[in-house]
Structures are given as structure tokens and as C-alpha cells.
Amino acid sequence: MNARTQAAWLKPSASFVANLLAVCLLYIGYLLIRGLIARHIDVGEAIDRGDHLSHLERDLHLSFGGALQTLMMDIPLAIPLLNAIYIWGHVPFLIGELAWLYVRHPRWFTVLRNGLILSAIPSVVLYITLPTAPPRLIPDLALVDTVAGPNHSDYFIQPEIFANHFAAIPSMHVGWALAAGLAAFLAMGTSPWRWVGLAMPVAMMLSVMGTANHFVLDWVIGCTIAAACFVAAWMWETRVSSRAASPNPSPIV
């Protein structure tokens, strides 16, 4: 694949609908793999791993989730807000940002798109090798599953075929929010509004802990993966763009 073919993704001929369709198909495949993994998980082992992770966080003085949820429970509308961020601040938010970047900042659209796709690979590897229960499924923590509610009624947005309740490591809710925040921050250049782009990963971090869906180390790992893949996609796009801009671009293999 040469530089001109790569750069064609940035042209109007490569429509946003085509890009969105490709990303959605890949995301559906990602969800299907997660769902299939869930059918072969040793539930007891996954819960034990989550329990060990909770003890590790306590030893490292990183056990903030329980205190955060208790605090949020005492603030009116805080839990519904965290639930909304968890549900609508993930895929719907990413689609909205990708649309904005495609129209206004196509370079960063390409970087974010490629970074998200790339980060799905190590994520799936960890879902397979380290199935881990989230805090809400660890009995000793006695935390509330605020998103699902007592009857799991709020999981209508994700069909059971896609569900994997033991995919706590890594938290790509936070990881992908960080990638989106970095893309927005860099796309807006020197604008003071660029700092708003970094608000979403912070909000998502609070959401995944306040809803008892992830441990601190879950989102630390997720952010590490997402940031590394975002930087890799950025470096690749820079290389492709520089080759395309040269008078006689050489092939990139």
C-alpha cells in the first residue's frame, strides 16, 4: 500500500459513511469476540482474579471505587449522571467526535480511527488471557451495579450475544475516551477550548468507578493501551503524509 492510497482516506471521496460503516463492522466483530470469550470463561477464576485485584489495589492505596460510589450515592442525580456517561459517553460519543473530526480536522480523524482499531487487538488478547470480574461482581466489596439496576434492565442497549461481564481488564471505556480526548486536544491547536477535550476521559474515569464497573488498575491498563496505539497511529499518519507530500513518494510496505 503506497502513500497516495493511504492519503486517500483523507479525501472527500472516502465518505464519512464509508468510514463509519467500516469502523462499525469492526466494532461489531470486536463485540462478538468478547461475547464468545464470555461463553468459555471459568467464572470462579474470574471472580477470584477480581478479588485479588481488589486486594492489590488496597495494598497500593488505589482502592477508591467504593468511597467514590458512596459519595456519589449521597449527591442528588450523581448516579444517573454517571450511568449516562457510562452508556452514552462511549460509542455514541466516539461516533459524534469522529464525525466532527472528519469534517473539521480530517488528519486527526484518521489518527483516532486507526488508533481505536489498533487498540482493540491487545484488548481482546487480555480479555482472553485475563478474564476478570468487575468490582460490582465481587461479593466482599458489596458495591451496587448502578448501570444495570436490580433487574439488569439497563443493559438493553447491549444484546446478550455481545455481553461479557468478565472483561474488566482493560477498561476501554476510559482508554478510548482518552484517545478521543487527545485527538480533540491536538486538533484544536492553541484554542483554549482544547482543554475541554480532556474532560471526557476524566468523566469516564469517574463513571466506571462510580458505577462499580472497573477497578483503578483496569482503566490504567486501558489508558496505557489506548495512548500507545494513538501515538503509533499518529506516527504512522505523519510518515504517510510526509511521503505523500514529497515529489516522488516511495512505497510504504
Wavefront OBJ file of the C-alpha trace (Angstrom):
o trace
v 0.000 0.000 0.000
v 1.560 3.299 -1.045
v 1.334 6.736 0.475
v -1.197 8.016 -2.045
v -3.538 5.116 -1.312
v -3.193 5.783 2.416
v -3.791 9.517 1.960
v -6.979 8.780 0.004
v -8.701 8.158 3.348
v -8.389 11.899 3.940
v -10.135 12.893 0.710
v -13.862 13.655 0.352
v -14.160 10.605 -1.935
v -13.688 8.448 1.149
v -17.029 9.367 2.683
v -17.705 9.515 6.373
v -20.472 6.930 5.883
v -17.963 4.503 4.346
v -15.546 5.094 7.214
v -18.296 4.755 9.794
v -19.569 1.552 8.222
v -16.096 0.029 8.249
v -15.476 1.022 11.879
v -18.925 -0.222 12.948
v -18.380 -3.595 11.294
v -15.025 -3.941 13.023
v -16.598 -2.900 16.336
v -19.374 -5.473 15.941
v -16.703 -8.099 15.300
v -14.879 -6.926 18.430
v -18.080 -7.253 20.474
v -18.843 -10.692 19.048
v -15.378 -11.909 20.011
v -15.886 -10.535 23.533
v -19.236 -12.267 23.724
v -17.818 -15.585 22.519
v -14.998 -15.345 25.051
v -17.584 -14.996 27.831
v -19.031 -18.412 26.999
v -15.740 -20.131 27.774
v -14.778 -18.314 30.959
v -14.231 -20.015 34.298
v -16.491 -17.719 36.326
v -14.978 -18.708 39.668
v -11.478 -17.973 38.414
v -12.582 -14.602 37.013
v -14.156 -13.627 40.331
v -11.066 -14.757 42.242
v -8.894 -12.655 39.935
v -11.102 -9.638 40.557
v -10.912 -10.275 44.303
v -7.108 -10.485 44.152
v -7.063 -7.272 42.130
v -9.131 -5.513 44.781
v -6.647 -6.617 47.462
v -3.732 -5.453 45.306
v -5.313 -2.037 44.925
v -5.843 -1.850 48.667
v -2.170 -2.663 49.243
v -1.193 0.018 46.710
v -3.594 2.556 48.260
v -5.542 2.728 44.997
v -8.852 1.439 46.315
v -11.034 4.483 45.516
v -14.090 2.894 43.888
v -16.092 2.086 46.996
v -15.552 5.503 48.565
v -16.426 7.208 45.283
v -19.666 5.269 44.893
v -20.657 6.003 48.497
v -20.009 9.701 47.911
v -21.978 9.729 44.646
v -24.921 7.966 46.285
v -25.292 10.947 48.614
v -25.329 13.540 45.799
v -28.693 14.015 44.040
v -28.651 12.925 40.370
v -24.956 11.967 40.540
v -25.567 8.264 39.908
v -27.929 8.832 36.931
v -25.311 11.178 35.507
v -22.532 8.607 35.914
v -24.769 5.953 34.332
v -25.477 8.247 31.382
v -21.769 8.956 30.892
v -21.007 5.226 31.003
v -23.636 4.370 28.363
v -23.743 7.422 26.078
v -20.186 8.641 26.590
v -18.733 5.540 24.955
v -19.767 4.582 21.395
v -22.284 7.426 20.781
v -19.704 9.994 21.915
v -17.000 8.433 19.756
v -19.243 8.488 16.676
v -20.021 12.163 17.306
v -16.370 13.078 17.680
v -15.339 11.091 14.625
v -17.978 12.960 12.593
v -16.689 16.322 13.860
v -13.073 15.404 13.166
v -13.918 14.114 9.695
v -15.483 17.466 8.764
v -13.150 19.842 10.572
v -9.873 18.013 11.196
v -9.504 15.039 8.810
v -5.930 14.334 9.861
v -6.963 13.689 13.444
v -9.977 11.713 12.264
v -7.548 9.302 10.604
v -5.296 9.119 13.655
v -8.184 8.478 16.056
v -9.849 5.936 13.783
v -6.656 3.955 13.310
v -5.714 4.219 16.984
v -9.094 2.843 18.084
v -8.892 -0.062 15.664
v -5.317 -0.877 16.658
v -6.083 -0.776 20.390
v -8.815 -3.386 20.024
v -6.172 -6.062 19.324
v -4.301 -6.070 22.681
v -7.630 -5.536 24.431
v -9.054 -8.762 23.025
v -5.850 -10.606 23.938
v -6.292 -9.518 27.568
v -9.991 -10.435 27.578
v -8.963 -13.944 26.528
v -5.966 -14.375 28.821
v -7.099 -12.424 31.914
v -10.881 -12.662 32.318
v -11.599 -10.592 35.414
v -14.752 -9.777 37.327
v -15.517 -6.087 37.836
v -15.997 -4.605 41.322
v -19.788 -4.962 41.067
v -19.402 -8.769 40.928
v -17.039 -9.121 43.890
v -19.236 -10.102 46.870
v -16.862 -8.829 49.558
v -16.896 -5.298 48.112
v -20.694 -5.028 48.400
v -20.915 -2.451 45.604
v -24.033 -1.626 43.612
v -24.378 -2.273 39.886
v -25.864 1.158 39.207
v -25.993 0.823 35.406
v -27.947 -2.437 35.272
v -30.127 -1.928 38.311
v -31.583 -4.850 40.273
v -33.172 -6.435 37.180
v -30.339 -5.683 34.721
v -32.917 -3.670 32.786
v -30.469 -1.032 31.609
v -28.402 -3.500 29.565
v -30.997 -3.396 26.782
v -28.528 -1.253 24.847
v -26.130 -4.227 24.511
v -27.655 -7.549 23.395
v -26.631 -10.571 25.429
v -24.716 -12.014 22.475
v -22.222 -9.151 22.893
v -22.106 -9.183 26.687
v -19.021 -10.189 28.625
v -19.372 -9.364 32.312
v -15.818 -10.524 32.992
v -13.980 -8.143 30.658
v -12.864 -5.727 33.351
v -9.242 -5.729 32.157
v -8.709 -3.444 30.321
v -11.238 -0.630 30.613
v -11.530 0.627 27.052
v -14.376 2.881 28.133
v -11.701 5.072 29.706
v -8.973 4.152 27.229
v -10.992 5.163 24.173
v -12.258 8.276 25.933
v -8.612 9.225 26.469
v -7.798 8.644 22.781
v -10.771 10.794 21.782
v -9.713 13.473 24.262
v -6.174 13.528 22.890
v -7.456 13.814 19.320
v -9.726 16.730 20.254
v -6.963 18.428 22.246
v -4.460 18.204 19.394
v -6.999 19.070 16.697
v -7.954 22.357 18.372
v -4.355 23.591 18.419
v -3.956 26.666 20.590
v -7.660 27.186 21.247
v -8.458 27.427 24.964
v -11.349 25.033 24.256
v -8.830 22.259 23.631
v -8.792 21.511 27.352
v -12.460 20.532 27.144
v -11.338 17.555 25.081
v -9.597 16.117 28.123
v -12.730 16.379 30.262
v -14.321 13.245 28.785
v -11.641 10.765 29.926
v -11.816 12.259 33.423
v -15.610 11.983 33.430
v -15.445 8.409 32.145
v -12.849 7.506 34.754
v -15.204 8.697 37.494
v -18.099 6.916 35.792
v -16.529 3.456 35.550
v -15.522 3.582 39.217
v -18.712 5.172 40.500
v -20.835 2.574 38.695
v -18.583 -0.256 40.004
v -17.708 -1.431 36.506
v -13.925 -1.155 36.787
v -11.047 -1.045 39.210
v -8.443 1.710 39.057
v -5.866 -0.630 37.519
v -8.382 -1.606 34.816
v -8.535 1.906 33.422
v -4.815 2.481 33.943
v -4.152 -0.502 31.659
v -6.825 0.650 29.213
v -5.345 4.141 29.028
v -1.856 2.731 28.513
v -3.034 0.620 25.577
v -5.107 3.407 24.032
v -2.387 6.041 24.411
v 0.303 3.775 22.933
v -1.897 2.874 19.958
v -2.901 6.515 19.445
v 0.777 7.545 19.339
v 1.551 4.692 16.926
v -1.309 5.779 14.647
v -0.123 9.400 14.871
v 3.432 8.423 13.906
v 2.167 6.311 11.010
v -0.081 9.088 9.704
v 2.790 11.586 9.936
v 5.024 9.238 7.978
v 2.386 8.615 5.297
v 1.590 12.325 4.963
v 5.255 13.270 4.597
v 5.745 10.601 1.921
v 2.643 11.769 0.065
v 3.868 15.367 0.142
v 7.269 14.515 -1.356
v 7.704 14.917 -5.159
v 8.491 11.225 -5.667
v 6.894 9.292 -2.812
v 8.425 5.893 -2.305
v 6.202 2.896 -1.498
v 5.396 2.150 2.140
v 5.244 -1.538 2.804
l 1 2 3 4 5 6 7 8 9 10 11 12 13 14 15 16 17 18 19 20 21 22 23 24 25 26 27 28 29 30 31 32 33 34 35 36 37 38 39 40 41 42 43 44 45 46 47 48 49 50 51 52 53 54 55 56 57 58 59 60 61 62 63 64 65 66 67 68 69 70 71 72 73 74 75 76 77 78 79 80 81 82 83 84 85 86 87 88 89 90 91 92 93 94 95 96 97 98 99 100 101 102 103 104 105 106 107 108 109 110 111 112 113 114 115 116 117 118 119 120 121 122 123 124 125 126 127 128 129 130 131 132 133 134 135 136 137 138 139 140 141 142 143 144 145 146 147 148 149 150 151 152 153 154 155 156 157 158 159 160 161 162 163 164 165 166 167 168 169 170 171 172 173 174 175 176 177 178 179 180 181 182 183 184 185 186 187 188 189 190 191 192 193 194 195 196 197 198 199 200 201 202 203 204 205 206 207 208 209 210 211 212 213 214 215 216 217 218 219 220 221 222 223 224 225 226 227 228 229 230 231 232 233 234 235 236 237 238 239 240 241 242 243 244 245 246 247 248 249 250 251 252 253
